[in-house]
Structure formats: C-alpha cells, structure tokens
Amino acid sequence: MSKAAGDWWKGAVTYQVYPRSFQDSNGDGVGDLPGITARLPYLAGLGVDVVWLSPVFRSPMKDMGYDVSDYIDIDPVFGTLADFDTLIATAHDLGLKVIIDQVISHSSDQHPFFTESRASRDNPRADWYVWVDPDHDGTPPTNWLSVFGGPGWTWDGRRRQFYMHNFLTSQPDFNYHNPEVQDWALSVLRFWLERGVDGFRFDTVNYYFHDRKLRDNPADWRDLADPPDNPYDMQDHLFDKNRPENLAWLGRIRALLDEYGAASVGEVGDTHRAIQMMGDYTAPGRLHQCYSFEMFGRNFTPGYFRDRIEAFFTGAPQGWPMWAFANHDVPRQVTRWLPYAVDQDSLAKLAGALLLSFEGSICLWEGEELGQTDTELSFEELTDPQGIAFWPAPVGRDNTRTPMVWDASANGGFTTGTPWLPVKAPQLARNVAAQEGAHGSVLESYRAMLAFRRAEAGLRAGKTTFLTAPDPVLAFLRGDLLCLFNLGREAVRLRLDGEGHQTGPSQGLGLTPGIVRLDGNGFGFLRITGGGPGLS
C-alpha cells in the first residue's frame, strides 16, 4: 500500500555533510561515518531538519565517491554498513531525517557491470551502458563534451566502440533506455530505503537519458565574448542530457518512494533551462523537490533573486524548489559575494538570513554557518580532477571541500592525523568552539534564524509577495511578515506604510515612526500595523 511522504520535506532545512571532511574518528585524515554520528548532536542543536550525506559507497575515489563501484556497500574509508545503521538510528533519535546521495546516472569503470559490458557486444549487460560505433573517419559520432574536459566519448579496444561519459573517462554513463537498467536502479534505492533512509538526493538528475538519434548539440546561443573556463559551456546541451524520456523515469522513482513515505531532491545542472526543469521535475507524481546552480553565481542583486523565485512559482505553481547558495561543487558564498560585504561576518549573517527566508525548502552547505571562506590551495595540494584539469581557473571544488573546523587546535579538531586537504589559518579562525554561545557570531546568528524559520508559519509555508524597493534592497512578504535585506554596503532608509514592529533576528536595523533604516548588509523582519502591506 502506498504511503505519501507527508509534508515533512516541504519547507524543511537540509544540511549537506561532505563525509570526507566532516569528522575523522580514526586518525587516517579522512572523515567517516562514526565521526559524523558523533557530531549529529551539533546538527540537531543547530536546528536543521535533514542531513544529506554525499556518497559513502564503495569507490576508487577518482571523483571522491561520485564514481561508484558497489552501490549497496560502504567504502571502508568511511566505515561499514553497521556504522551506517548506527548513524541512521542516532539521527532518528535526535529528530533528524537522513537523505543520501544516489549517483546512478553513471558508475565507476571498475563496477562489475561495466567490466562485463565492455567484454563483448553480446553479453547480458552489453546494452547497460551507452556504446556507439565510430564514424567512418574514426571519430566519435557526436560533438558531445565531458563536463571535466575533452570529448564525452572514449574508445574501448575490447568492443571497438566508443562509450559515453558526461564526466571522467572512468565514469561511464548507464543506458537508461534499457528497462533493465531502470529496474536495477530501483532495486538499489529499495536496498537503502529498507535500511531506514528518509530519501535521496539524486546527483545529475537531468543526465539519465541521451538522444537515441545521436544528434550534435548546437552551439550556445548566448553571445560569449570570451571563451569560458570550460568549453562544455559553449554548447546548448539539448541532446546529451535534458531528454523528455526522463519524466517517465522520475515517475517510476516517485512511485517507489511513496511506498516508503520517503522524499527526494534532484540536482538539475543546466545553463539555460534549469528553473523550467526544476518545475517540470517536481510536477505531481515526480520528484518532491529540485535545486539547481541558479543561485551559485557571483550576482548578489535584488533583481537576480527575485527573478528566479518568481520564475519558478509562476512557471510551476504545483512544483517545489530547494534553494541553496553553495555546495561541494562551487566556491563558498562569502568568497563569491565579498565585493558586496561590509565585512565577512556581516555578509555571512545576511546571506544566511536571506536564504532561510525564501519560499521553498533550503539546503545549507557544511561550514557556511561559520562564515567560512574558500581555502587557497596550491596546484600540488589539489586532489580534484576538475580543479587539476582547468587550473588555474577558480572552479571551487577542493577549495570549498576542506575539513570542517571544530576548534582552534591542530587541524581544527577534524583529525589527529594528516587531513586529506589542509586546514589553513583563515579557516581555522572560524571554528565552532570560538563561536558557540558567542553573542553576534555567525553560528549563533544561523541558530537564531533557523529557530525563527521553524517557529514562523509564514517563513515555512507562506506565499511570497515581492515589494518595490530601491536597489540594493530586496523586500518581500511571507504571509504577513515583511522581510527586508540590504544587499549593499551603504545604509538605506525606507518609508513604511504603517507602523513597523520588529520580530525575529536582525542586523543593522533601526526603527522610527514610519521609517526603517538598514545599515549596509542589514536585514530585519517586521509586522506592520495601521497601514498597508509594508512599504509606501
């Protein structure tokens, strides 16, 4: 009998844990499941609802776990299945939900299925990956590119065919046109649902299907005055991903999740139509929620945020977004938006309050609640294949993935060994112990804002009405709550349509009769009496 997930996910706040970098329990320099379990009380005390674990499955780690060689076992570097079960039980005891990454668009080339598939053209899994013959001149059949550089096709001498890979050559793409592949993927999801997970974050959710006609992607239609860091961005990816067949597959996933009351979030990666796909993918009977890279850029203006939120809810009134400002693939938000900062802490607190005020669900990236910035790394310190391939472009993966900083001791309390990525002085200065209980700290500001969001029905479920305000102020109503954010560095004064009464956290907020003042990077929440909806 099907049972819906209820609405626990709707408006919830998820915290992304990068297992390699959260807490090491055995001194090998790599974070692990027992370490995460030991730190779960911190996350419960922070006030989040859901913990998202990046991949912990068996993997050769060429892409740090996003290249899976066994989908139903834990990699020894992270622990065991028993450790995983303990983590789930502990989280549930603390009132936390747990979702785990599922990287099922592609596998590692060391997965037994790929070993079998590449062995011949007539074995039982010959059609489980995307194989094609070369053109008559020996070149790949399409112009499709890899996100990590170079062509999206690699020649295999065993089959004398090309196989498709959207990422590393060691990450071959599954062929989702084959129903057996879909059935197998659902069995993987069922395995983890039976172990008690509350849902999944689906990596590269718009990459599952390719164009069977093998048509070339057109050139990007935007006027690119200079080549981007990555040539991948010079194409409009109509045929190597974003295919319409994906919608029926998402429906099959949703039907399984409904059996367990589990929830889902999909990662939509696309330059042109991400907001539209977020809506399409979260229509009734598909995924519960989706997020994209739309708010991961360097633009920090009121119009930018307003346009994206309005575009989603106008185009997909029955869909549901998850908004995020950062994750393990992009530079940290304080680093990106530093030109708009009065100072780093003020910007960090403003960004947290802004994100946690948006209509939809929210995802926080590990360490953002400390105001962390990217770590400056030398080429020799890099481990990330994308960072190495595009050096010195600031691709922001290793730089944002450095270990969580718990205290001011060596390596920030993350490990007693040598950390897999270094903990440097600027990051060490922004540690949990120093901010815990400290009035005005970024950490305590996040805690206050998370508690406010949980207590305020308007922030959790209220509709958004944007108000006209002078740049750089973003102003909107969530229910009857007036939310004001100064995204600039200079103070501004706004006239209120009525009398403003402060509620909840604030920064640089001043009230006089009929007037509100916001210092640079200031924010506040008001209820208005004796007038209209807010600003006049």
C-alpha positions in Angstrom: 0.0 0.0 0.0 1.4 3.4 -1.0 2.0 6.0 1.7 2.9 9.5 0.8 5.9 11.2 2.4 3.6 13.7 4.1 4.9 17.3 4.1 7.9 17.0 6.4 10.2 17.8 3.5 8.2 20.9 2.4 10.0 24.0 3.7 12.5 21.9 5.6 16.1 22.8 6.0 18.7 20.3 4.9 22.4 20.4 5.9 24.8 18.9 3.4 27.6 16.8 5.1 30.6 16.0 3.0 31.8 12.8 4.7 35.5 13.1 3.8 35.6 16.5 5.5 33.2 16.4 8.5 34.9 14.4 11.3 37.6 11.8 11.3 37.2 9.2 14.1 40.3 7.0 13.5 43.1 9.4 12.7 43.6 8.5 9.0 42.9 12.0 7.9 39.6 11.2 6.2 36.2 11.8 7.7 34.0 8.8 8.3 30.6 7.6 9.4 31.4 7.2 13.1 32.8 10.7 13.1 29.5 12.0 11.5 27.5 10.1 14.1 29.5 11.7 16.9 28.7 15.2 15.5 25.0 14.7 14.9 24.0 16.4 18.2 25.7 19.6 16.8 23.4 19.4 13.8 20.4 18.8 15.9 21.4 21.8 18.1 21.9 23.9 15.0 18.2 23.5 14.2 18.2 21.8 10.8 15.7 19.2 9.8 17.5 16.9 7.4 21.1 15.7 7.0 22.2 14.9 3.4 25.2 12.6 3.1 27.4 12.9 0.0 28.3 9.5 -1.3 29.8 6.9 1.1 29.6 3.8 -1.2 32.5 1.7 -2.4 34.5 3.7 -4.9 38.0 4.0 -6.4 37.6 7.7 -5.4 38.7 9.2 -8.7 35.9 11.6 -8.2 35.7 11.4 -4.5 32.9 8.9 -4.3 30.8 10.1 -7.2 32.3 7.2 -9.1 30.6 4.2 -7.5 31.9 0.6 -7.8 29.4 -1.0 -5.4 26.0 0.7 -4.8 25.0 -1.5 -1.8 28.1 -1.3 0.4 30.0 1.3 2.3 33.5 2.1 1.3 36.0 1.0 4.0 37.4 4.5 4.3 34.0 5.6 5.7 33.2 2.5 7.8 30.8 -0.3 7.5 27.1 -1.0 6.9 26.8 -1.4 10.7 28.3 2.1 11.1 25.7 3.4 8.6 22.9 1.8 10.5 24.1 3.3 13.7 24.2 6.8 12.1 20.6 6.4 10.9 19.3 5.3 14.3 21.2 8.1 16.1 19.9 10.7 13.7 16.3 9.5 14.1 16.7 9.5 17.9 17.7 13.2 17.6 14.7 14.0 15.4 16.8 14.3 12.2 15.9 12.9 8.8 18.7 11.5 6.6 18.9 11.5 2.9 21.8 10.0 0.9 23.3 10.8 -2.5 22.4 8.5 -5.3 24.8 8.7 -8.3 23.0 6.4 -10.7 23.4 8.3 -14.0 26.9 6.8 -14.3 29.1 4.3 -12.4 32.8 3.8 -11.9 34.6 1.9 -14.8 35.6 -0.5 -12.0 31.9 -1.5 -11.4 31.4 -5.2 -12.3 28.6 -4.3 -14.7 30.9 -2.1 -16.8 33.6 -4.8 -16.8 31.0 -7.2 -18.2 29.5 -4.7 -20.6 32.9 -3.9 -22.2 33.9 -7.5 -22.6 31.8 -8.1 -25.7 28.8 -6.9 -27.7 26.6 -9.9 -26.8 26.9 -10.4 -23.1 23.9 -10.0 -20.7 24.9 -6.4 -19.9 26.2 -5.4 -23.3 23.5 -2.7 -23.5 23.7 -1.4 -20.0 26.0 1.4 -20.9 26.0 3.8 -23.9 28.0 2.2 -26.7 28.3 3.5 -30.3 30.3 2.8 -33.4 32.8 5.3 -34.7 32.1 7.5 -37.7 33.8 6.3 -40.9 36.8 8.5 -40.2 37.3 7.0 -36.7 35.9 10.0 -34.8 33.1 9.9 -32.2 29.6 10.1 -33.6 28.6 13.4 -31.9 30.2 16.6 -30.7 29.2 15.9 -27.1 31.7 17.1 -24.4 32.6 16.0 -20.9 32.0 18.3 -18.0 35.5 17.6 -16.9 37.1 18.5 -20.2 37.6 16.8 -23.6 35.1 14.7 -25.6 32.2 12.9 -24.0 33.3 9.7 -25.7 36.2 7.3 -25.0 37.3 4.5 -27.3 37.4 1.0 -25.9 39.6 -1.5 -27.6 37.7 -4.5 -26.3 34.4 -3.7 -28.0 35.9 -1.4 -30.7 33.3 1.1 -29.8 33.1 4.4 -28.0 31.3 4.7 -24.6 29.7 7.8 -23.4 30.7 9.6 -20.2 29.4 13.0 -19.1 32.2 13.3 -16.6 35.6 11.4 -16.2 36.5 8.7 -18.7 36.4 6.4 -15.7 32.7 7.3 -15.2 30.7 5.6 -18.0 27.1 6.5 -18.4 24.3 4.0 -17.9 21.9 3.4 -20.7 18.5 4.3 -19.2 16.7 3.5 -22.5 17.2 -0.1 -21.3 14.4 -1.0 -18.9 16.7 -3.5 -17.1 18.9 -0.6 -16.0 15.9 1.2 -14.6 14.8 -1.9 -12.7 18.3 -2.4 -11.3 18.4 1.3 -10.2 15.1 1.0 -8.3 16.5 -2.1 -6.5 19.4 0.0 -5.3 17.0 2.6 -3.9 14.9 -0.1 -2.3 18.0 -1.5 -0.6 18.7 1.8 1.2 15.0 2.5 1.9 14.9 -0.8 3.7 17.8 0.3 5.9 15.8 3.3 7.0 16.9 6.3 5.0 14.3 9.0 4.6 15.0 9.8 1.0 17.6 10.6 -1.7 19.4 13.4 -3.3 19.7 12.5 -6.9 23.0 13.6 -8.5 22.9 15.0 -12.0 19.1 14.1 -12.3 18.8 15.6 -15.8 21.6 13.4 -17.2 20.0 10.0 -17.2 18.9 9.8 -20.9 20.7 10.6 -24.1 19.3 11.3 -27.6 19.0 8.0 -29.4 19.4 9.7 -32.7 22.8 10.9 -31.6 22.3 14.4 -32.8 25.0 17.1 -32.3 24.5 19.7 -29.7 24.1 23.2 -31.2 26.5 26.0 -30.2 25.5 28.1 -27.2 23.1 30.8 -28.4 24.4 33.4 -26.0 27.0 36.0 -27.1 30.1 34.7 -25.4 32.7 37.4 -26.0 35.4 35.3 -24.4 35.7 31.5 -24.2 34.6 30.3 -20.7 36.9 28.4 -18.4 35.3 25.2 -19.6 34.4 24.6 -23.3 31.5 22.5 -22.1 29.7 25.8 -21.5 30.0 26.7 -25.2 27.2 24.2 -26.2 23.5 24.2 -25.7 23.0 20.7 -24.2 19.9 19.6 -25.9 20.9 16.0 -26.8 23.4 14.6 -24.3 21.1 15.4 -21.4 17.7 17.0 -20.6 15.8 14.5 -22.6 12.0 14.2 -22.4 12.1 10.5 -21.6 13.4 11.4 -18.2 10.0 12.4 -16.9 8.5 8.9 -17.1 11.6 7.6 -15.2 11.2 10.1 -12.5 7.6 8.9 -12.1 8.9 5.4 -11.5 11.2 6.7 -8.8 8.4 8.6 -7.1 6.1 5.5 -7.1 8.8 3.6 -5.2 9.4 6.4 -2.7 5.7 6.6 -2.0 5.8 3.0 -0.9 8.1 4.1 2.0 7.0 7.6 2.7 10.4 8.8 1.6 11.2 12.1 -0.1 13.5 13.2 -2.9 15.5 16.1 -4.2 17.1 16.3 -7.6 20.2 18.2 -8.7 19.4 20.0 -12.0 22.6 21.1 -13.8 21.9 23.2 -16.9 22.9 26.7 -18.1 19.7 27.6 -19.9 16.6 26.0 -18.6 17.3 24.9 -15.0 14.3 26.8 -13.5 12.0 25.3 -16.0 13.3 21.8 -15.4 13.0 22.2 -11.6 9.4 22.8 -12.2 8.9 20.0 -14.7 10.7 17.5 -12.5 8.7 18.4 -9.4 5.3 18.3 -11.0 2.8 16.0 -9.3 3.9 12.3 -9.5 7.6 13.1 -10.0 10.3 14.3 -7.6 9.3 16.1 -4.4 11.8 19.0 -4.9 14.7 20.1 -7.0 17.6 22.5 -6.8 19.9 24.0 -9.4 23.0 26.1 -9.7 21.0 29.3 -10.3 22.0 30.9 -7.0 25.6 29.7 -7.1 26.9 32.6 -9.1 28.5 35.9 -8.2 25.4 38.0 -8.8 24.1 39.4 -5.5 21.4 41.8 -6.5 17.7 42.0 -5.6 16.5 41.5 -9.1 18.6 38.4 -9.5 17.0 36.6 -6.6 13.5 37.9 -7.3 13.6 36.9 -10.9 14.5 33.3 -10.1 11.9 32.8 -7.3 9.2 34.4 -9.3 10.1 32.4 -12.4 9.8 29.2 -10.5 6.5 29.8 -8.8 4.9 31.4 -11.9 6.0 28.5 -14.2 5.5 25.7 -11.7 2.7 26.5 -9.3 2.4 22.8 -8.3 6.2 22.2 -8.1 8.6 22.8 -5.2 12.1 24.2 -5.2 15.0 23.7 -2.9 17.2 26.8 -2.7 20.9 26.8 -1.9 23.7 29.3 -2.1 26.6 26.8 -2.1 27.6 23.2 -2.2 30.6 20.9 -2.7 31.0 21.9 -6.3 31.2 25.7 -6.2 33.0 28.5 -4.3 31.7 29.4 -0.9 29.1 32.2 -0.8 31.1 34.6 1.3 34.0 34.2 -1.1 31.8 34.8 -4.1 30.0 37.8 -2.7 32.8 39.5 -0.9 32.6 42.7 -3.1 29.2 43.4 -1.5 30.4 42.9 2.1 30.7 45.5 4.8 32.8 42.7 6.4 32.9 39.0 6.1 30.8 38.2 9.2 28.1 40.7 8.3 27.8 39.3 4.8 27.7 35.7 6.1 24.9 36.6 8.5 23.0 38.5 5.8 23.3 35.5 3.4 22.1 33.1 6.0 19.0 35.2 6.8 18.2 35.8 3.2 18.4 32.1 2.2 16.4 31.0 5.2 13.6 33.4 4.3 12.9 32.0 0.9 9.8 30.2 0.0 10.6 26.5 -0.7 13.0 24.1 1.0 16.5 25.2 1.9 19.9 23.5 1.8 22.9 24.7 3.8 26.5 23.7 2.8 28.7 22.4 5.6 30.6 25.3 7.3 28.5 28.1 5.9 27.0 28.6 9.4 30.6 29.6 10.5 31.0 32.2 7.7 33.7 30.0 6.1 35.6 31.1 3.0 37.3 29.1 0.3 40.8 27.8 1.1 43.6 29.0 -1.1 45.4 25.9 -2.4 48.4 25.4 -4.5 48.3 23.1 -7.5 50.3 20.5 -5.6 47.6 20.4 -2.9 44.7 19.6 -5.3 43.0 16.3 -5.5 40.0 17.2 -7.6 40.2 16.1 -11.2 38.2 19.1 -12.4 40.4 21.5 -10.5 43.5 19.9 -11.9 42.2 19.9 -15.5 41.2 23.6 -15.5 43.9 25.0 -13.3 44.3 27.9 -12.6 40.6 28.6 -13.2 38.8 29.0 -9.8 36.5 26.0 -10.2 36.0 25.9 -6.4 35.8 22.2 -5.5 38.8 21.3 -3.4 38.8 24.9 -2.2 35.3 24.6 -0.7 35.7 21.0 0.5 38.4 21.4 3.1 37.7 20.0 6.5 35.1 21.3 9.0 36.7 23.4 11.7 35.5 22.4 15.2 38.1 24.2 17.4 41.4 26.1 17.2 43.6 23.0 17.8 45.8 21.5 15.1 43.7 20.6 12.0 40.7 22.2 13.7 39.7 19.2 15.7 38.9 17.3 12.5 41.6 14.7 12.7 44.5 13.6 14.8 46.3 12.6 11.6 47.2 14.4 8.4 44.0 15.8 6.8 43.3 14.8 3.2 43.1 18.5 2.4 44.8 21.1 4.6 43.2 23.3 7.3 44.7 26.7 6.9 44.8 29.7 9.2 41.9 31.7 7.7 39.6 28.8 8.1 40.9 27.8 11.5 40.0 31.2 12.8 36.3 30.5 12.1 35.7 27.4 14.3 32.7 26.1 16.1 34.2 26.3 19.6 35.0 30.0 19.3 31.5 30.9 18.0 29.5 28.6 20.3 27.5 30.8 22.6 29.2 34.0 21.4 26.7 36.8 21.0 26.7 38.1 17.5 28.7 35.2 16.0 27.8 33.8 12.6 27.0 30.5 14.2 24.6 32.0 16.7 23.0 34.1 14.0 22.3 31.0 12.0 20.9 29.2 15.0 18.6 32.1 15.7 17.5 32.3 12.1 16.8 28.6 11.9 14.7 28.7 15.1 12.8 31.7 13.7 12.1 29.9 10.4 10.8 26.9 12.3 8.6 29.0 14.6 7.2 31.3 11.9 4.5 29.7 9.8 4.9 32.5 7.2 8.5 31.6 6.6 7.9 27.9 6.5 4.8 27.9 4.3 3.7 31.4 3.4 3.5 32.7 -0.1 5.9 35.3 -1.4 4.8 38.7 -2.5 7.7 40.9 -3.7 7.5 44.6 -3.0 9.0 47.5 -4.9 12.1 48.8 -3.1 15.1 50.9 -4.2 18.3 48.9 -5.1 20.1 47.3 -3.3 17.1 46.4 -1.1 15.2 43.1 -1.5 11.8 43.4 0.1 9.0 40.8 0.2 6.2 39.5 2.3 6.0 35.9 3.5 2.4 35.8 4.7 2.1 38.9 6.9 5.8 39.1 7.7 7.8 41.9 6.0 11.3 40.7 5.1 13.9 43.3 4.3 17.5 42.8 3.2 20.1 45.4 2.2 22.4 43.7 -0.2 24.7 46.7 -0.4 27.4 48.3 1.7 25.7 51.6 2.4 22.9 52.4 4.8 19.4 52.9 3.3 16.2 54.4 4.7 12.7 53.1 3.7 9.3 54.6 4.4 6.8 52.2 5.9 3.1 52.0 5.1 2.1 51.9 8.7 3.9 51.2 12.0 6.7 48.6 11.9 7.2 46.2 14.8 10.4 44.1 14.8 10.2 40.4 15.2 12.9 37.7 14.9 16.6 38.2 14.2 18.0 41.4 12.7 21.3 43.1 11.8 21.8 46.8 11.5 18.1 47.5 11.8 16.7 50.8 13.1 13.1 51.8 13.5 11.5 55.2 14.0 7.8 56.0 13.4 7.1 55.3 9.8 10.7 54.8 8.9 13.1 51.8 8.8 16.8 52.1 8.5 19.0 49.3 7.3 22.8 49.6 7.6 25.0 48.1 5.0 24.3 44.3 4.9 21.4 44.9 7.3 18.3 42.8 7.5 15.2 42.6 9.6 11.6 41.2 9.8 8.6 43.4 10.6 4.9 43.2 11.2 3.1 46.3 10.1 0.1 47.8 11.9 -2.1 50.8 11.0 -1.3 50.6 7.3 -1.0 48.5 4.2 1.3 45.6 3.4 4.6 47.2 4.1 6.4 49.8 2.1 4.9 53.1 0.8 
